Amino acid sequence: MESKSSTTGNRDNPNRNLHGSKTMMASHFLRALFRIQQTSTSSSSAGRSRRIRRAAYASMAYSAGTRRAWSRALLRKLRSRARLRFPRRLSRAATPQRRDMDQAQVLRKLVPGGPSMDDCKLLEETADYIRFLTTQVRLMQTVMDSISS
Amino acid sequence: MPVEMSSRRSSSRISDEEISELISKLQSLLPESRRRSMSRASAAKLLKETCSYIKSLHREVDDLSDRLSDLMSTMDSGSPQAEIIRSILRS
């Protein structure tokens, strides 16, 4: 079941979306890895690591296509060649985390395209984003296991 | 399952049931180990766990990128790459 990007998606069954996307994700990521392998010199393992990381988010975004706000936002970021950064710390300020801190705001910073989403859309996009993220992580783990065995 | 309404109202009209549904959908996506520590799924707690989970996934991507990079430096072009494709397509 191919999952091409389209405006009418299989929104009711997200798992069906993911199945076709997994194949796209894997082939995109592998092709990117080969390119990185061919074109990277023996120096700068950090540079290669950054390219691999970028390839990971790229294959996520390309396999999800344009039907999701998070993937559209990621694609935009990738095309503008901006640095892919996700906040690690909650805030730069030394203020301790308040009990009533708005976790939805924190979440908006973690999910690509988050700032422009209302609460309802944020939850939907988050669920989809997590599915693709975990798939990508498992893919990278599989590649790692294959290479190192 | 009690759901604490956030003090911020979302701009679109959403029923309590829809929010509840989305919350439990989100909760089902968290791995078991994270769900166990949440005896009652309050919306705020679930969001916090979700943020924490996403951050750990981001860290995993970083970590796996580093390790893949190291591994690739020891590889030469040739059969190992074909083996990778074969094993990925098998799994």
gemmi code that builds the backbone of each chain (N, CA, C; Angstrom):
import gemmi

chains = {
    "A": [
        ("MET", (0.862, -1.192, 0.000), (0.000, 0.000, 0.000), (0.885, 1.224, 0.000)),
        ("GLU", (0.916, 1.882, -1.157), (1.785, 3.047, -1.241), (1.151, 4.229, -0.529)),
        ("SER", (1.965, 5.025, 0.046), (1.441, 6.212, 0.720), (2.059, 7.433, 0.075)),
        ("LYS", (1.540, 7.817, -1.074), (2.050, 9.022, -1.728), (1.468, 10.230, -1.014)),
        ("SER", (2.148, 11.336, -1.121), (1.618, 12.528, -0.479), (0.402, 13.008, -1.254)),
        ("SER", (-0.659, 13.257, -0.563), (-1.866, 13.757, -1.228), (-2.669, 14.524, -0.200)),
        ("THR", (-3.545, 15.353, -0.664), (-4.321, 16.144, 0.280), (-5.403, 15.297, 0.931)),
        ("THR", (-5.925, 14.334, 0.195), (-6.876, 13.431, 0.843), (-6.110, 12.220, 1.324)),
        ("GLY", (-5.821, 12.160, 2.568), (-5.043, 11.023, 3.065), (-5.941, 9.985, 3.678)),
        ("ASN", (-5.352, 8.909, 4.130), (-6.129, 7.918, 4.868), (-6.149, 8.337, 6.318)),
        ("ARG", (-6.844, 9.403, 6.591), (-6.730, 10.008, 7.902), (-7.348, 9.143, 8.978)),
        ("ASP", (-8.297, 8.314, 8.578), (-8.971, 7.532, 9.603), (-8.132, 6.377, 10.090)),
        ("ASN", (-7.212, 5.918, 9.266), (-6.391, 4.791, 9.680), (-4.923, 5.169, 9.572)),
        ("PRO", (-4.398, 5.748, 10.619), (-3.018, 6.227, 10.549), (-2.018, 5.105, 10.354)),
        ("ASN", (-2.354, 3.910, 10.795), (-1.400, 2.825, 10.643), (-1.212, 2.447, 9.184)),
        ("ARG", (-2.272, 2.621, 8.407), (-2.159, 2.324, 6.988), (-1.210, 3.313, 6.321)),
        ("ASN", (-1.255, 4.546, 6.776), (-0.318, 5.546, 6.268), (1.105, 5.104, 6.516)),
        ("LEU", (1.341, 4.624, 7.705), (2.706, 4.372, 8.135), (3.323, 3.224, 7.365)),
        ("HIS", (2.500, 2.238, 6.992), (3.064, 1.052, 6.361), (3.797, 1.385, 5.072)),
        ("GLY", (3.102, 2.100, 4.162), (3.762, 2.476, 2.911), (4.902, 3.436, 3.165)),
        ("SER", (4.733, 4.264, 4.178), (5.759, 5.251, 4.471), (7.039, 4.610, 4.947)),
        ("LYS", (6.936, 3.457, 5.629), (8.136, 2.804, 6.138), (9.082, 2.459, 5.003)),
        ("THR", (8.516, 1.951, 3.889), (9.350, 1.583, 2.756), (10.025, 2.820, 2.171)),
        ("MET", (9.235, 3.877, 2.041), (9.802, 5.131, 1.524), (10.901, 5.641, 2.432)),
        ("MET", (10.637, 5.583, 3.722), (11.598, 6.065, 4.707), (12.903, 5.298, 4.590)),
        ("ALA", (12.795, 3.979, 4.530), (13.985, 3.149, 4.488), (14.790, 3.407, 3.222)),
        ("SER", (14.133, 3.435, 2.081), (14.886, 3.603, 0.836), (15.491, 5.005, 0.766)),
        ("HIS", (14.740, 6.005, 1.229), (15.280, 7.367, 1.220), (16.506, 7.460, 2.126)),
        ("PHE", (16.389, 6.909, 3.321), (17.473, 6.996, 4.285), (18.708, 6.239, 3.801)),
        ("LEU", (18.490, 5.053, 3.256), (19.618, 4.253, 2.775), (20.348, 4.948, 1.630)),
        ("ARG", (19.555, 5.481, 0.688), (20.186, 6.188, -0.422), (21.010, 7.359, 0.092)),
        ("ALA", (20.452, 8.066, 1.083), (21.188, 9.195, 1.656), (22.479, 8.719, 2.324)),
        ("LEU", (22.399, 7.596, 3.017), (23.578, 7.053, 3.682), (24.671, 6.712, 2.668)),
        ("PHE", (24.270, 6.106, 1.550), (25.261, 5.763, 0.534), (25.925, 7.018, -0.019)),
        ("ARG", (25.092, 8.047, -0.266), (25.644, 9.310, -0.778), (26.649, 9.874, 0.208)),
        ("ILE", (26.279, 9.835, 1.489), (27.170, 10.364, 2.523), (28.449, 9.545, 2.571)),
        ("GLN", (28.291, 8.252, 2.419), (29.446, 7.363, 2.425), (30.393, 7.718, 1.292)),
        ("GLN", (29.835, 7.943, 0.095), (30.673, 8.217, -1.066), (31.374, 9.562, -0.950)),
        ("THR", (30.649, 10.549, -0.434), (31.154, 11.911, -0.550), (31.855, 12.439, 0.702)),
        ("SER", (31.842, 11.683, 1.761), (32.503, 12.227, 2.953), (33.941, 11.746, 3.019)),
        ("THR", (34.811, 12.631, 3.408), (36.227, 12.270, 3.540), (36.445, 11.567, 4.880)),
        ("SER", (37.657, 11.090, 5.061), (37.942, 10.338, 6.280), (37.912, 11.244, 7.511)),
        ("SER", (38.071, 12.537, 7.302), (38.049, 13.448, 8.454), (36.607, 13.781, 8.825)),
        ("SER", (36.465, 14.526, 9.865), (35.189, 15.063, 10.303), (34.078, 14.021, 10.453)),
        ("SER", (34.219, 13.219, 11.463), (33.129, 12.311, 11.795), (31.932, 13.102, 12.309)),
        ("ALA", (32.201, 14.269, 12.869), (31.102, 15.101, 13.373), (30.274, 15.640, 12.222)),
        ("GLY", (30.957, 16.035, 11.144), (30.254, 16.534, 9.973), (29.391, 15.457, 9.357)),
        ("ARG", (29.955, 14.238, 9.296), (29.202, 13.130, 8.735), (28.005, 12.819, 9.614)),
        ("SER", (28.214, 12.891, 10.922), (27.128, 12.631, 11.857), (25.994, 13.628, 11.655)),
        ("ARG", (26.357, 14.905, 11.419), (25.327, 15.929, 11.187), (24.566, 15.625, 9.923)),
        ("ARG", (25.262, 15.156, 8.879), (24.589, 14.844, 7.622), (23.660, 13.648, 7.791)),
        ("ILE", (24.088, 12.674, 8.570), (23.245, 11.506, 8.815), (21.992, 11.926, 9.582)),
        ("ARG", (22.183, 12.776, 10.567), (21.046, 13.258, 11.358), (20.055, 13.991, 10.467)),
        ("ARG", (20.591, 14.839, 9.595), (19.738, 15.562, 8.664), (19.006, 14.603, 7.736)),
        ("ALA", (19.716, 13.571, 7.284), (19.099, 12.566, 6.405), (17.975, 11.840, 7.132)),
        ("ALA", (18.140, 11.631, 8.432), (17.101, 10.954, 9.210), (15.817, 11.778, 9.203)),
        ("TYR", (15.927, 13.070, 9.525), (14.735, 13.912, 9.547), (14.177, 14.109, 8.142)),
        ("ALA", (15.063, 14.125, 7.142), (14.598, 14.269, 5.767), (13.766, 13.066, 5.338)),
        ("SER", (14.230, 11.860, 5.651), (13.462, 10.691, 5.223), (12.146, 10.589, 5.975)),
        ("MET", (12.126, 11.048, 7.210), (10.861, 11.134, 7.938), (9.897, 12.061, 7.213)),
        ("ALA", (10.404, 13.272, 6.917), (9.544, 14.294, 6.326), (9.089, 13.906, 4.923)),
        ("TYR", (9.991, 13.349, 4.109), (9.616, 12.988, 2.745), (8.626, 11.850, 2.717)),
        ("SER", (8.771, 10.905, 3.623), (7.841, 9.775, 3.615), (6.479, 10.186, 4.167)),
        ("ALA", (6.441, 11.180, 5.031), (5.148, 11.669, 5.508), (4.510, 12.587, 4.477)),
        ("GLY", (5.345, 13.209, 3.645), (4.824, 14.048, 2.578), (4.285, 15.369, 3.083)),
        ("THR", (3.358, 15.932, 2.319), (2.853, 17.252, 2.651), (1.495, 17.208, 3.358)),
        ("ARG", (1.042, 16.019, 3.718), (-0.289, 15.967, 4.304), (-0.305, 16.282, 5.789)),
        ("ARG", (0.844, 16.443, 6.383), (0.920, 16.736, 7.797), (1.625, 18.072, 8.009)),
        ("ALA", (1.153, 18.809, 8.998), (1.765, 20.109, 9.260), (3.209, 19.947, 9.726)),
        ("TRP", (3.473, 18.935, 10.539), (4.833, 18.761, 11.064), (5.801, 18.449, 9.933)),
        ("SER", (5.371, 17.602, 8.955), (6.287, 17.240, 7.878), (6.475, 18.412, 6.914)),
        ("ARG", (5.421, 19.202, 6.715), (5.571, 20.388, 5.865), (6.564, 21.354, 6.496)),
        ("ALA", (6.445, 21.542, 7.808), (7.359, 22.451, 8.510), (8.795, 21.931, 8.441)),
        ("LEU", (8.969, 20.626, 8.598), (10.302, 20.032, 8.517), (10.882, 20.198, 7.119)),
        ("LEU", (10.048, 19.942, 6.097), (10.520, 20.074, 4.714), (10.969, 21.503, 4.443)),
        ("ARG", (10.197, 22.462, 4.985), (10.571, 23.866, 4.801), (11.919, 24.148, 5.419)),
        ("LYS", (12.099, 23.654, 6.637), (13.367, 23.866, 7.331), (14.531, 23.253, 6.569)),
        ("LEU", (14.299, 22.042, 6.060), (15.372, 21.340, 5.356), (15.736, 22.068, 4.073)),
        ("ARG", (14.703, 22.542, 3.357), (14.979, 23.200, 2.086), (15.674, 24.530, 2.273)),
        ("SER", (15.369, 25.221, 3.369), (16.027, 26.494, 3.604), (17.438, 26.282, 4.133)),
        ("ARG", (17.822, 25.021, 4.340), (19.152, 24.652, 4.821), (19.464, 25.304, 6.162)),
        ("ALA", (18.377, 25.605, 6.872), (18.582, 26.121, 8.222), (19.037, 24.980, 9.124)),
        ("ARG", (19.651, 25.355, 10.233), (20.108, 24.335, 11.169), (18.907, 23.672, 11.821)),
        ("LEU", (18.947, 22.357, 11.890), (17.857, 21.621, 12.518), (18.096, 21.570, 14.019)),
        ("ARG", (17.347, 22.382, 14.743), (17.565, 22.374, 16.185), (16.264, 22.105, 16.896)),
        ("PHE", (16.325, 21.267, 17.891), (15.164, 21.069, 18.760), (15.585, 21.425, 20.178)),
        ("PRO", (14.747, 22.152, 20.877), (15.147, 22.600, 22.216), (15.383, 21.413, 23.140)),
        ("ARG", (16.530, 21.448, 23.829), (16.824, 20.390, 24.782), (16.369, 20.774, 26.166)),
        ("ARG", (16.693, 22.013, 26.517), (16.325, 22.488, 27.848), (15.000, 23.203, 27.770)),
        ("LEU", (14.308, 23.196, 28.882), (12.992, 23.825, 28.900), (13.102, 25.333, 28.729)),
        ("SER", (14.023, 25.941, 29.395), (14.196, 27.385, 29.266), (15.621, 27.739, 29.644)),
        ("ARG", (16.097, 28.800, 29.039), (17.463, 29.218, 29.340), (17.538, 29.839, 30.720)),
        ("ALA", (16.424, 30.442, 31.136), (16.421, 31.122, 32.433), (16.606, 30.105, 33.552)),
        ("ALA", (17.100, 30.592, 34.683), (17.369, 29.705, 35.811), (16.118, 29.442, 36.632)),
        ("THR", (14.968, 29.988, 36.170), (13.750, 29.809, 36.970), (13.379, 28.332, 37.023)),
        ("PRO", (13.069, 27.850, 38.198), (12.669, 26.451, 38.321), (11.322, 26.230, 37.649)),
        ("GLN", (11.098, 25.021, 37.227), (9.872, 24.718, 36.510), (8.670, 24.868, 37.422)),
        ("ARG", (7.740, 25.723, 37.040), (6.545, 25.908, 37.863), (5.587, 24.779, 37.623)),
        ("ARG", (4.815, 24.479, 38.649), (3.848, 23.398, 38.554), (2.867, 23.604, 37.402)),
        ("ASP", (2.447, 24.843, 37.226), (1.402, 25.077, 36.234), (1.976, 25.501, 34.884)),
        ("MET", (3.247, 25.159, 34.637), (3.835, 25.504, 33.351), (3.025, 24.895, 32.226)),
        ("ASP", (2.838, 25.665, 31.186), (2.014, 25.230, 30.078), (2.786, 24.227, 29.239)),
        ("GLN", (2.488, 22.959, 29.457), (3.201, 21.907, 28.752), (2.869, 21.912, 27.267)),
        ("ALA", (1.699, 22.434, 26.935), (1.347, 22.527, 25.522), (2.343, 23.433, 24.802)),
        ("GLN", (2.788, 24.482, 25.477), (3.781, 25.382, 24.871), (5.111, 24.677, 24.674)),
        ("VAL", (5.496, 23.891, 25.675), (6.734, 23.120, 25.552), (6.628, 22.172, 24.367)),
        ("LEU", (5.485, 21.522, 24.267), (5.272, 20.575, 23.176), (5.334, 21.267, 21.823)),
        ("ARG", (4.796, 22.470, 21.763), (4.816, 23.214, 20.502), (6.234, 23.462, 20.010)),
        ("LYS", (7.172, 23.568, 20.943), (8.552, 23.817, 20.523), (9.222, 22.538, 20.043)),
        ("LEU", (8.671, 21.410, 20.427), (9.304, 20.136, 20.078), (8.794, 19.563, 18.767)),
        ("VAL", (7.539, 19.835, 18.464), (6.945, 19.311, 17.237), (7.124, 20.347, 16.130)),
        ("PRO", (7.691, 19.977, 14.993), (7.886, 20.944, 13.911), (6.560, 21.577, 13.499)),
        ("GLY", (6.553, 22.882, 13.343), (5.333, 23.573, 12.971), (4.406, 23.820, 14.140)),
        ("GLY", (4.848, 23.441, 15.334), (4.007, 23.527, 16.515), (3.432, 24.891, 16.834)),
        ("PRO", (4.251, 25.936, 16.777), (3.791, 27.257, 17.193), (2.496, 27.725, 16.517)),
        ("SER", (2.218, 27.250, 15.330), (1.025, 27.743, 14.640), (-0.185, 26.834, 14.837)),
        ("MET", (-0.073, 25.854, 15.724), (-1.180, 24.906, 15.897), (-2.016, 25.226, 17.121)),
        ("ASP", (-3.318, 25.001, 17.012), (-4.134, 25.079, 18.218), (-4.014, 23.762, 18.985)),
        ("ASP", (-4.570, 23.720, 20.171), (-4.369, 22.566, 21.048), (-4.787, 21.249, 20.400)),
        ("CYS", (-5.914, 21.265, 19.720), (-6.429, 20.036, 19.134), (-5.506, 19.531, 18.041)),
        ("LYS", (-5.120, 20.428, 17.133), (-4.233, 20.045, 16.037), (-2.885, 19.592, 16.577)),
        ("LEU", (-2.458, 20.270, 17.653), (-1.168, 19.925, 18.242), (-1.149, 18.461, 18.681)),
        ("LEU", (-2.226, 18.010, 19.316), (-2.272, 16.631, 19.785), (-2.253, 15.653, 18.620)),
        ("GLU", (-3.023, 15.941, 17.583), (-3.033, 15.059, 16.405), (-1.665, 14.994, 15.754)),
        ("GLU", (-1.080, 16.172, 15.551), (0.237, 16.225, 14.900), (1.292, 15.531, 15.751)),
        ("THR", (1.193, 15.717, 17.071), (2.156, 15.078, 17.970), (2.095, 13.567, 17.836)),
        ("ALA", (0.877, 13.024, 17.816), (0.728, 11.578, 17.701), (1.371, 11.074, 16.410)),
        ("ASP", (1.117, 11.774, 15.307), (1.689, 11.363, 14.030), (3.210, 11.495, 14.042)),
        ("TYR", (3.688, 12.603, 14.595), (5.124, 12.860, 14.661), (5.825, 11.770, 15.458)),
        ("ILE", (5.252, 11.368, 16.585), (5.839, 10.315, 17.415), (5.910, 9.013, 16.641)),
        ("ARG", (4.834, 8.687, 15.898), (4.851, 7.447, 15.117), (6.010, 7.434, 14.132)),
        ("PHE", (6.187, 8.538, 13.424), (7.258, 8.582, 12.427), (8.636, 8.610, 13.091)),
        ("LEU", (8.746, 9.320, 14.200), (10.021, 9.385, 14.924), (10.449, 7.998, 15.394)),
        ("THR", (9.528, 7.262, 16.006), (9.892, 5.941, 16.512), (10.250, 5.012, 15.359)),
        ("THR", (9.545, 5.152, 14.235), (9.875, 4.333, 13.076), (11.278, 4.647, 12.572)),
        ("GLN", (11.611, 5.931, 12.516), (12.929, 6.340, 12.047), (14.019, 5.824, 12.982)),
        ("VAL", (13.770, 5.927, 14.290), (14.751, 5.447, 15.262), (14.976, 3.945, 15.084)),
        ("ARG", (13.859, 3.206, 14.913), (13.996, 1.756, 14.733), (14.743, 1.438, 13.447)),
        ("LEU", (14.492, 2.241, 12.409), (15.191, 2.042, 11.139), (16.690, 2.230, 11.317)),
        ("MET", (17.063, 3.308, 12.025), (18.482, 3.581, 12.226), (19.128, 2.472, 13.052)),
        ("GLN", (18.391, 1.980, 14.028), (18.902, 0.892, 14.861), (19.158, -0.347, 14.012)),
        ("THR", (18.190, -0.633, 13.107), (18.320, -1.801, 12.235), (19.547, -1.664, 11.327)),
        ("VAL", (19.720, -0.484, 10.757), (20.888, -0.262, 9.899), (22.175, -0.468, 10.688)),
        ("MET", (22.188, 0.065, 11.891), (23.356, -0.072, 12.755), (23.657, -1.531, 13.031)),
        ("ASP", (22.632, -2.269, 13.403), (22.831, -3.683, 13.711), (23.355, -4.423, 12.492)),
        ("SER", (22.832, -4.041, 11.313), (23.269, -4.746, 10.099), (24.728, -4.457, 9.806)),
        ("ILE", (25.136, -3.217, 9.985), (26.521, -2.860, 9.653), (27.484, -3.487, 10.643)),
        ("SER", (27.107, -3.463, 11.922), (28.087, -3.883, 12.913), (28.142, -5.388, 13.121)),
        ("SER", (27.204, -6.127, 12.524), (27.271, -7.575, 12.729), (28.294, -8.210, 11.806)),
    ],
    "B": [
        ("MET", (-11.835, 8.722, 33.464), (-10.450, 9.219, 33.496), (-10.509, 10.735, 33.589)),
        ("PRO", (-10.134, 11.297, 34.717), (-10.255, 12.748, 34.888), (-9.317, 13.474, 33.939)),
        ("VAL", (-9.817, 14.492, 33.338), (-8.985, 15.287, 32.430), (-9.011, 16.726, 32.905)),
        ("GLU", (-7.873, 17.242, 33.259), (-7.823, 18.635, 33.676), (-7.817, 19.517, 32.450)),
        ("MET", (-8.752, 20.416, 32.419), (-8.789, 21.324, 31.276), (-7.684, 22.354, 31.442)),
        ("SER", (-6.968, 22.587, 30.380), (-5.933, 23.615, 30.433), (-6.604, 24.971, 30.561)),
        ("SER", (-5.945, 25.882, 31.204), (-6.561, 27.185, 31.398), (-6.676, 27.931, 30.069)),
        ("ARG", (-5.852, 27.543, 29.089), (-5.942, 28.184, 27.778), (-6.955, 27.461, 26.921)),
        ("ARG", (-7.892, 28.188, 26.420), (-8.873, 27.546, 25.539), (-8.301, 27.525, 24.119)),
        ("SER", (-8.512, 26.451, 23.431), (-8.054, 26.410, 22.048), (-9.025, 27.217, 21.198)),
        ("SER", (-8.554, 27.632, 20.055), (-9.360, 28.548, 19.253), (-10.528, 27.843, 18.593)),
        ("SER", (-10.424, 26.513, 18.353), (-11.537, 25.831, 17.712), (-12.400, 25.180, 18.785)),
        ("ARG", (-13.668, 24.966, 18.439), (-14.569, 24.392, 19.437), (-14.389, 22.882, 19.480)),
        ("ILE", (-13.879, 22.385, 20.571), (-13.653, 20.955, 20.699), (-14.411, 20.454, 21.910)),
        ("SER", (-15.073, 19.322, 21.749), (-15.820, 18.788, 22.872), (-14.877, 18.104, 23.840)),
        ("ASP", (-15.359, 17.945, 25.061), (-14.556, 17.260, 26.068), (-14.232, 15.840, 25.635)),
        ("GLU", (-15.192, 15.200, 24.970), (-14.956, 13.813, 24.556), (-13.832, 13.739, 23.539)),
        ("GLU", (-13.798, 14.717, 22.617), (-12.744, 14.693, 21.603), (-11.382, 14.858, 22.232)),
        ("ILE", (-11.307, 15.770, 23.192), (-10.035, 15.980, 23.874), (-9.638, 14.716, 24.611)),
        ("SER", (-10.622, 14.134, 25.291), (-10.358, 12.910, 26.042), (-9.850, 11.819, 25.129)),
        ("GLU", (-10.458, 11.738, 23.946), (-10.058, 10.716, 22.979), (-8.633, 10.935, 22.506)),
        ("LEU", (-8.318, 12.177, 22.184), (-6.968, 12.481, 21.719), (-5.944, 12.206, 22.814)),
        ("ILE", (-6.331, 12.540, 24.041), (-5.420, 12.311, 25.164), (-5.121, 10.829, 25.298)),
        ("SER", (-6.158, 9.991, 25.218), (-5.893, 8.564, 25.401), (-5.170, 7.979, 24.207)),
        ("LYS", (-5.404, 8.570, 23.019), (-4.639, 8.118, 21.857), (-3.169, 8.411, 22.064)),
        ("LEU", (-2.902, 9.616, 22.557), (-1.529, 10.017, 22.826), (-0.912, 9.111, 23.885)),
        ("GLN", (-1.722, 8.805, 24.891), (-1.205, 7.983, 25.973), (-0.826, 6.595, 25.467)),
        ("SER", (-1.607, 6.088, 24.512), (-1.332, 4.745, 24.005), (-0.045, 4.698, 23.202)),
        ("LEU", (0.450, 5.874, 22.815), (1.681, 5.907, 22.029), (2.920, 5.903, 22.909)),
        ("LEU", (2.742, 6.224, 24.179), (3.895, 6.200, 25.065), (4.252, 4.750, 25.357)),
        ("PRO", (5.529, 4.470, 25.441), (5.906, 3.093, 25.766), (5.452, 2.729, 27.168)),
        ("GLU", (5.296, 1.453, 27.384), (4.733, 0.944, 28.629), (5.454, 1.477, 29.865)),
        ("SER", (6.760, 1.560, 29.759), (7.543, 1.981, 30.917), (7.176, 3.391, 31.358)),
        ("ARG", (6.786, 4.217, 30.406), (6.426, 5.577, 30.793), (4.995, 5.642, 31.294)),
        ("ARG", (4.169, 4.760, 30.781), (2.770, 4.786, 31.185), (2.613, 4.305, 32.617)),
        ("ARG", (3.483, 3.375, 32.995), (3.378, 2.770, 34.327), (3.475, 3.812, 35.433)),
        ("SER", (4.311, 4.824, 35.209), (4.523, 5.795, 36.268), (3.349, 6.752, 36.393)),
        ("MET", (2.386, 6.658, 35.493), (1.244, 7.562, 35.552), (0.012, 6.792, 36.009)),
        ("SER", (-0.322, 6.904, 37.279), (-1.462, 6.155, 37.788), (-2.761, 6.761, 37.274)),
        ("ARG", (-2.856, 8.083, 37.283), (-4.029, 8.744, 36.732), (-3.583, 9.652, 35.603)),
        ("ALA", (-4.220, 9.479, 34.445), (-3.770, 10.264, 33.301), (-4.395, 11.650, 33.335)),
        ("SER", (-3.744, 12.588, 33.982), (-4.200, 13.960, 33.863), (-3.593, 14.524, 32.587)),
        ("ALA", (-4.302, 15.434, 31.985), (-3.840, 15.978, 30.714), (-2.467, 16.594, 30.858)),
        ("ALA", (-2.270, 17.344, 31.935), (-0.997, 18.033, 32.124), (0.139, 17.036, 32.257)),
        ("LYS", (-0.089, 15.975, 33.040), (0.966, 14.988, 33.262), (1.299, 14.263, 31.961)),
        ("LEU", (0.242, 13.953, 31.196), (0.454, 13.253, 29.944), (1.256, 14.103, 28.976)),
        ("LEU", (0.924, 15.384, 28.894), (1.671, 16.280, 28.016), (3.136, 16.334, 28.426)),
        ("LYS", (3.347, 16.356, 29.731), (4.725, 16.428, 30.223), (5.493, 15.171, 29.837)),
        ("GLU", (4.856, 14.018, 30.014), (5.490, 12.758, 29.632), (5.763, 12.719, 28.131)),
        ("THR", (4.803, 13.250, 27.376), (4.971, 13.265, 25.917), (6.165, 14.111, 25.520)),
        ("CYS", (6.294, 15.299, 26.139), (7.439, 16.161, 25.841), (8.739, 15.429, 26.165)),
        ("SER", (8.744, 14.791, 27.330), (9.944, 14.077, 27.754), (10.277, 12.954, 26.767)),
        ("TYR", (9.245, 12.262, 26.299), (9.442, 11.156, 25.371), (9.998, 11.653, 24.035)),
        ("ILE", (9.418, 12.731, 23.520), (9.895, 13.266, 22.246), (11.352, 13.714, 22.364)),
        ("LYS", (11.684, 14.339, 23.483), (13.072, 14.765, 23.675), (14.011, 13.568, 23.672)),
        ("SER", (13.583, 12.482, 24.302), (14.454, 11.308, 24.336), (14.574, 10.705, 22.935)),
        ("LEU", (13.536, 10.778, 22.135), (13.613, 10.285, 20.758), (14.579, 11.145, 19.936)),
        ("HIS", (14.511, 12.462, 20.129), (15.452, 13.352, 19.444), (16.893, 12.996, 19.823)),
        ("ARG", (17.092, 12.719, 21.108), (18.443, 12.367, 21.565), (18.895, 11.059, 20.932)),
        ("GLU", (17.953, 10.133, 20.792), (18.296, 8.847, 20.165), (18.722, 9.035, 18.728)),
        ("VAL", (18.021, 9.913, 18.008), (18.406, 10.192, 16.613), (19.829, 10.747, 16.577)),
        ("ASP", (20.123, 11.678, 17.495), (21.482, 12.230, 17.561), (22.498, 11.134, 17.836)),
        ("ASP", (22.195, 10.313, 18.829), (23.131, 9.282, 19.251), (23.374, 8.270, 18.134)),
        ("LEU", (22.274, 7.825, 17.502), (22.411, 6.841, 16.427), (23.153, 7.446, 15.239)),
        ("SER", (22.974, 8.740, 15.005), (23.714, 9.398, 13.927), (25.207, 9.358, 14.215)),
        ("ASP", (25.575, 9.645, 15.457), (26.989, 9.587, 15.837), (27.550, 8.191, 15.637)),
        ("ARG", (26.802, 7.209, 16.108), (27.310, 5.844, 16.027), (27.369, 5.344, 14.592)),
        ("LEU", (26.367, 5.713, 13.792), (26.399, 5.331, 12.382), (27.600, 5.972, 11.690)),
        ("SER", (27.861, 7.214, 12.050), (28.992, 7.924, 11.452), (30.304, 7.208, 11.776)),
        ("ASP", (30.447, 6.821, 13.032), (31.662, 6.100, 13.429), (31.790, 4.791, 12.665)),
        ("LEU", (30.675, 4.061, 12.592), (30.695, 2.775, 11.906), (31.038, 2.942, 10.433)),
        ("MET", (30.505, 3.985, 9.819), (30.714, 4.170, 8.394), (32.165, 4.473, 8.084)),
        ("SER", (32.872, 5.054, 9.043), (34.274, 5.367, 8.783), (35.104, 4.102, 8.691)),
        ("THR", (34.598, 3.013, 9.235), (35.356, 1.762, 9.165), (34.939, 0.911, 7.968)),
        ("MET", (33.937, 1.377, 7.257), (33.428, 0.613, 6.117), (34.122, 1.009, 4.837)),
        ("ASP", (34.286, 0.088, 3.926), (34.683, 0.472, 2.586), (33.556, 0.117, 1.635)),
        ("SER", (33.578, 0.747, 0.461), (32.489, 0.513, -0.489), (32.592, -0.913, -1.016)),
        ("GLY", (31.435, -1.496, -1.241), (31.460, -2.872, -1.730), (30.356, -3.688, -1.110)),
        ("SER", (30.645, -4.905, -0.833), (29.592, -5.838, -0.429), (28.851, -5.491, 0.864)),
        ("PRO", (29.491, -4.896, 1.886), (28.703, -4.614, 3.100), (27.456, -3.792, 2.814)),
        ("GLN", (27.529, -2.917, 1.846), (26.367, -2.086, 1.562), (25.241, -2.896, 0.963)),
        ("ALA", (25.610, -3.841, 0.104), (24.580, -4.703, -0.467), (23.926, -5.529, 0.629)),
        ("GLU", (24.756, -5.947, 1.584), (24.234, -6.735, 2.692), (23.245, -5.940, 3.525)),
        ("ILE", (23.521, -4.658, 3.669), (22.622, -3.794, 4.432), (21.255, -3.729, 3.771)),
        ("ILE", (21.275, -3.484, 2.477), (20.004, -3.393, 1.758), (19.226, -4.689, 1.925)),
        ("ARG", (19.921, -5.807, 1.753), (19.246, -7.093, 1.849), (18.638, -7.287, 3.228)),
        ("SER", (19.388, -6.936, 4.256), (18.874, -7.197, 5.602), (17.749, -6.244, 5.960)),
        ("ILE", (17.802, -5.008, 5.462), (16.702, -4.084, 5.724), (15.435, -4.582, 5.058)),
        ("LEU", (15.565, -5.027, 3.809), (14.370, -5.457, 3.090), (13.822, -6.751, 3.669)),
        ("ARG", (14.679, -7.486, 4.351), (14.205, -8.725, 4.974), (13.404, -8.428, 6.232)),
        ("SER", (13.807, -7.446, 6.980), (13.189, -7.201, 8.301), (11.825, -6.533, 8.211)),
    ],
}
model = gemmi.Model(1)
for chain_id, residues in chains.items():
    chain = gemmi.Chain(chain_id)
    for i, (resn, *xyz) in enumerate(residues, 1):
        res = gemmi.Residue()
        res.name, res.seqid = resn, gemmi.SeqId(i, " ")
        for name, pos in zip(("N", "CA", "C"), xyz):
            atom = gemmi.Atom()
            atom.name, atom.element = name, gemmi.Element(name[0])
            atom.pos, atom.b_iso = gemmi.Position(*pos), 0.0
            res.add_atom(atom)
        chain.add_residue(res)
    model.add_chain(chain)
structure = gemmi.Structure()
structure.add_model(model)
structure.setup_entities()
